[in-house]
Amino acid sequence: MAIKGVLFDFSGTLFRIESAASWLRAALTARRLALPPREEARLAAALDRAGALPGGSPALDVPAHLAALVARRDESAELHRAAYTALARTVPLPDPALYEALYDRHMAPEAWQPYADALDVVRALGSRGVRVGVVSNIGWDPRPVFRAHGLHPYVDTYALSFEHGVQKPDPRLFAHACAALGVDPAETLMVGDDRRADGGAATLGCAVHFVDHLPAAARPDALRHVLTLTSPA
């Protein structure tokens, strides 16, 4: 069956978050703070290990008292902020206000970089008449990121976990996206980097294609394969 709709994950698929070092430095600058380079690097590495950067490395070991919160983090904006600021607070920082500053920074469009082929691929799909959606486990609205980087005009719908109260791999989130696109799941391709979360689309009957969650510079053209999996309408 011809593919008439393509759903993309956000973080690690179309966009990549900045490094933990860049993230921390931006928050320090916002607070007008400066640290010795070695201390800044140490704290950035500790925050990365803690999984405190949304879209970055997963936590190596979530503290038991945070496990339930982290598991439900993408169901609402409140849970998302609470989970990630709590993970960040496992790392002692020199200014208590930095925890909220770090969370706010990760939502800034400049904290995100589209993969080099992302714009070309979503634009090409639209030119073929293929409908495009974004399905993301997230606790905030990424549309400003898409607008800032020029992808928003080519996205027909967004199905965001915090807006629906369900997280991937729950098939209901993919169903919301397919319904909004007006495309049957059997004619839909889901593209993502998380085999468990994004693989949930298969339960609904969607085809699924995976890309690797790599830094943008290390994955310049993996999304282009999506164009070979779809055909002009």
VOKOLLO-187979 format. One record per atom (N, C-alpha, C): x, y, z; residue in one letter. Coordinates in steps of 0.02 Angstrom, whole numbers, plus 50000, padded with zeros to 5 digits. Example, Ala and Ser with C-alpha at 12.3 -4.5 7.8 and 13.67 -1.06 7.14 Angstrom:
2
506604971650390A
506154977550390A
506604983550390A
506424988850354S
506844994750357S
506455000250394S
***
This chain:
233
500434994050000M
500005000050000M
500445006250000M
500275011149959A
500675017249954A
500645021250019A
501195024350036I
501235028450096I
500945035450080I
500445037350118K
500125043850107K
500255048850164K
500545046250219G
500705050550275G
501335048150309G
501745052850332V
502355051150369V
502345054950435V
502435051150488L
502475053950555L
503205053850577L
503435059450605F
504125059850629F
504125061150704F
504595057950738D
504765059950806D
505135066650802D
505165070150858F
505505076750860F
506235076050880F
506365074850944S
507055074850969S
507425068450950S
507995069150919G
508395063450898G
508205060950829G
507685063750799T
507465061650733T
507495067450684T
507105072650696L
507145078650654L
507635083850682L
507675084150748F
508105089150781F
508545085750833F
509095089050849R
509545086850901R
509645092550951R
509585091151015I
509695096051067I
510445097651071I
510615103551094E
511315105451103E
511645100951155E
512305101251159S
512665097251208S
512525099651279S
512645095451328A
512555097451397A
513005103251415A
513605103451386A
514075108951400A
513795115551375A
513525115551314S
513235121651285S
512615123751324S
512225118951344W
511605120151383W
511765123451449W
512235120651485L
512425123551550L
512725130551541L
513145131351491R
513455137851480R
512935143251465R
512425141551426A
511905146351411A
511515148251473A
511375143351516A
511015144951578A
511435149151625A
512075147751629L
512525151851670L
512545158951644L
512575159751578T
512585166451549T
511945170151564T
511375166551560A
510735169751575A
510695172151647A
511045168651691R
511055170551762R
511645175151779R
512035176951727R
512625181151735R
513125178151784R
513225171651774L
513695167951816L
514265165351772L
514835164351803A
515405161451769A
515755156551816A
515975150951789L
516325145851827L
516995144451794L
517485142151833P
518105139851802P
517955134351751P
518305134351695P
518155129451642P
518125122251666P
518585120251710R
518585113351733R
517955111751774R
517735116451815E
517125115451855E
516505115351811E
516495119751762E
515935119751715E
515885113151678E
516445110551655A
516445104151620A
516225098451666A
516445098751729R
516255093451777R
515505093451788R
515215099351798L
514495099751810L
514095097751748L
514325099651689A
513975097751628A
513965090151621A
514525086951635A
514555079651631A
514095076351682A
514065079251742A
513635076451794A
512905077151776A
512705082851749L
512015083951727L
511835079151671L
512305078051626D
512185073351571D
512075066351597D
512495064151644R
512415057451673R
511755056751710R
511525062251739A
510895062151776A
510285062151730A
510385063051665G
509825063451619G
509405069651626G
509725075151650A
509365081251665A
509215085451604A
509555084151548L
509435087951486L
508905084451444L
508305087251439P
507795084151397P
508035083451325P
507955077551297G
508195076351230G
508915074151227G
509265074351284G
509955072351286G
510025065051305G
510565063351340S
510685056451360S
510175054451414S
509915048351411P
509465046151465P
509845045351529P
509505045851585A
509825045051650A
510135038051655A
510735037751680L
511065031351689L
510745027351746L
510515030951796D
510215027551854D
509735032451888D
509085031951872V
508595036451901V
508505034851975V
508575039752019P
508465038452091P
507775035452103P
507725030852149A
507105027352162A
506525032052176A
506655037452213H
506115042052232H
505865046252173H
506225046052117L
506015049852058L
505755045252002L
505795038652011A
505645034051957A
504925034851931A
504435035351975A
503745035951953A
503625042451917A
503925047851941L
503845054451909L
504165054351840L
504765051651834V
505115051451770V
504725047151720V
504435041751743A
504055037251698A
503455040851667A
503165045651702R
502565049151677R
502715056151653R
503345057851645R
503555064751634R
503245068151573R
503075064251522D
502835067351460D
502065067751456D
501735066351512E
500995066551510E
500715073451521E
501125078151547S
500885084951556S
501475089651561S
501355096051550A
501885101051556A
502155101351627A
501705100651676E
501905100951746E
502355095151765E
502165089051743L
502565083151759L
503255083551725L
503265086051664H
503885086551626H
504385091151661H
504145097151679R
504585101851714R
504805098951782R
504335096051818A
504505093251884A
505025087751878A
504955083451828A
505415077751821A
506115080151804A
506165084551755Y
506835086551733Y
507195091251782Y
506815095551815T
507145099651865T
507345095351925T
506955090151940A
507145085651995A
507775081751978A
507835079451915L
508445076051895L
509045080751898L
508945086951877A
509485091851880A
509695093151952A
509215093151998R
509365094652068R
509765089052103R
509835083452070T
510285078252097T
511015080352090T
511135085652052V
511815088352043V
511835095052078V
512235095952131P
512285102452165P
512575107752118P
512205113252111L
512415118852069L
512515125052112L
512915129852089P
513105135552131P
512545140652143P
512005140252104D
511455145052111D
510805141052105D
510365140952156P
509735137152151P
509305139052092P
509365145352069A
508955147452012A
509175144251946A
509755141051946L
509995137851885L
509555132051862L
509225128751909Y
508825122851890Y
508255124851844Y
507915130251861E
507375132651817E
507665135751754E
508235139151760A
508545142151700A
508745136851650A
508995131151675L
509175125651631L
508565122951596L
508025122051632Y
507415119451601Y
507165124251547Y
507155130751564D
506925135651515D
507365135751453D
508015135051462R
508475135251405R
508335129751355R
508155123751378H
508085118251330H
507485119251284H
507025123751300M
506455125151257M
506595130551206M
507175133951210A
507335139351165A
507505136551095A
507255139551042P
507415137050974P
508155136450961P
508555141050990E
509275140850977E
509615134951012E
509265131551057A
509545125651089A
509505119451044A
509155120050988W
509025114350944W
509325115450876W
509565110150846Q
509835110350778Q
509485105050737Q
509185106950680P
508885101750637P
509435097550606P
509295091150596Y
509765087050558Y
509805090050487Y
510385089350456A
510525092950394A
510025091550339A
509745085550338D
509275083650285D
508545084550304D
508405086750365A
507715086950390A
507265091450347A
507485097550335L
507075102250297L
506945099650227L
507465097250194D
507385094750125D
506885088950122D
506915084650172V
506485078650171V
505755080550182V
505615084650233V
504905086250245V
504625090450187V
505045094650159R
504815098750101R
504675094250041R
505115089350029A
505015084849972A
504385080649981A
504255078450042L
503655074550055L
503035078650038L
503025084950060G
502455089250045G
502365090249970G
502905090949934S
502855091949862S
502575085849826S
502635079949858R
502355073749831R
501635072649851R
501375076949894G
500695076149918G
500655071549978G
501225069950008V
501235065750068V
501125070150129V
500655068450170R
500505072250231R
501035070950284R
501205076150322V
501755075550371V
501495077450441V
501655073250490G
501485074650559G
502085073650604G
502055076750663V
502565075750714V
502225072750774V
502495067150798V
502235063650857V
502795063350908V
502705066750964S
503255067351012S
503025066351083S
503445062851121N
503385062651194N
503735068951220N
503355073651245I
503635080151261I
503175083751310I
503445088451347G
503045092051396G
502955099451380G
503115101351318W
503055108351297W
502955108651222W
502775114451197D
502595115251127D
503215116551084D
503415111851040P
504005112950999P
503885116850935P
503265119150924R
503125122750861R
503585128750851R
503745132750904P
504215138250893P
504895135950867P
505115130050887V
505755127350861V
505685125950786V
505135122950766F
505025121550695F
504975128050655F
504635133050684R
504585139450648R
505265142650640R
505655142750693A
506305146150691A
506775143050640A
506695136550630H
507155133050584H
506855131550516H
506255134150503G
505965133750436G
505585127450419G
505465122950467L
505115116750452L
504365117150462L
504135121950501H
503425122250520H
502945122350460H
503095126050406P
502615126150349P
502495119350317P
502925114550330Y
502875108050298Y
502595102650344Y
502395104650404V
502105099950452V
501355101250456V
500965096050442D
500235096850439D
499895096050507D
500205092350553T
499915091650620T
500455089550670T
500315091050733Y
500745089050788Y
500325085150838Y
500555079150857A
500235075250910A
500745074850967A
500635078851018L
501115079651073L
500835076451136L
501245072551169S
501005068751226S
500685073051280S
500985078751294F
500715082851349F
500035085851331F
499885086451267E
499235089151247E
498695083851248E
498875077551247H
498385072051246H
498395067851309H
498905068751351G
498935065051414G
499135057751406G
499415056051349V
499655049151337V
500345049551304V
500755044551318Q
501435044351293Q
501525038551244Q
501945039551194K
502175033751155K
502505028851203K
502405022351194P
502135018851134P
501385017851133P
501015021351176D
500285020651175D
500025022251105D
499675017551073P
499445018651004P
498965024450996P
498665026651051R
498195032151045R
498515038551020R
499155039651037L
499475045751014L
499585045550938L
499775039750912F
499845039050840F
499165039550805F
498655036850838A
497985037250810A
497745044450804A
497895048650854H
497725055750850H
498055058850788H
498685057250777A
499045060150720A
498755057950654A
498615051450648C
498335048950585C
497655051950571C
497245052650623A
496585055550614A
496635062850592A
497105066450622A
497195073550604A
497435074250532A
497845069550510L
498085069750440L
497565067250391L
497075063550416G
496585060450372G
496875054750332G
497345051150363V
497695045650329V
497595039350369V
497465033850335D
497395027350368D
498065025150396D
498085022350457P
498725019950484P
499095015150437P
498735011150400A
499045006450354A
499395009950296A
499255016350287E
499575020350235E
500045025450265E
500275024150326T
500675028950363T
501335025850383T
501875029850380L
502545027850401L
502735031950462L
502955028750516M
503215032150575M
503975031750573M
504295037550581V
505025038050581V
505255040450649V
505675036550682G
505905038550748G
506565035450766G
506815037250825D
507475034650847D
507415029950907D
506805029150934D
506715025050994D
506295018950976D
506605013150976R
506255007150954R
505665005350997R
505695006751060R
505115005251103R
504565010451093R
504725016851102A
504215022051099A
503925022751029A
504355023750980D
504115024850911D
503865018350880D
504125012750904G
503885006350878G
503165004950895G
502885008750943G
502175007850960G
501715009150902G
501935012850852A
501515014250794A
501335007850757A
501775002850761A
501634996450727A
501004993150754A
500864994250818T
500254991350848T
499634993950813T
499675000050788L
499105003150754L
499075000950681L
499604998050656G
499624995950586G
500065000150542G
500425004950572C
500885009150533C
501525005350517C
501835007050461A
502515004950448A
502975009150492A
503545006550510V
504005010050554V
504715009850526V
505055015450530H
505755015850508H
506145019450562H
506735016850579F
507135019650633F
507765022950606F
507955028450639V
508595031750628V
508975031650694V
509625032650691D
510035032650751D
510025039450785D
509995039350852H
510015045550892H
510745047550898H
510975051750852L
511675053750849L
511715061350846L
512295064150863P
512395071350852P
512265073150779P
512045079250768A
511845081250700A
512415080450650A
513025082050670A
513585081550624A
513745074450605A
513555069650648A
513705062650636A
513155059150595A
512605062650581R
512055059550544R
511785064450493R
512165065650439P
511975070950392P
511415069150344P
511295062750331D
510835061050277D
510395054950289D
510335052750351A
509945046650365A
509205047350349A
508945053450354L
508225054350341L
508055053850267L
508545054550225R
508395054350153R
508125047550131R
508285042450169H
508015035750152H
507255035650155H
506965040150194V
506235040450199V
505935041850130V
506285045650089L
506025047350023L
505985041149978L
506415036249992T
506385030149952T
505835025449975T
505575026750036L
505045022550064L
504355025250048L
504335031050018T
503685034049999T
503665034949923T
503085035649897S
503015036649826S
502555042649813S
502645046049758P
502205051849744P
501475049849745P
501065054549772A
500345053149776A
500045052849705A
***
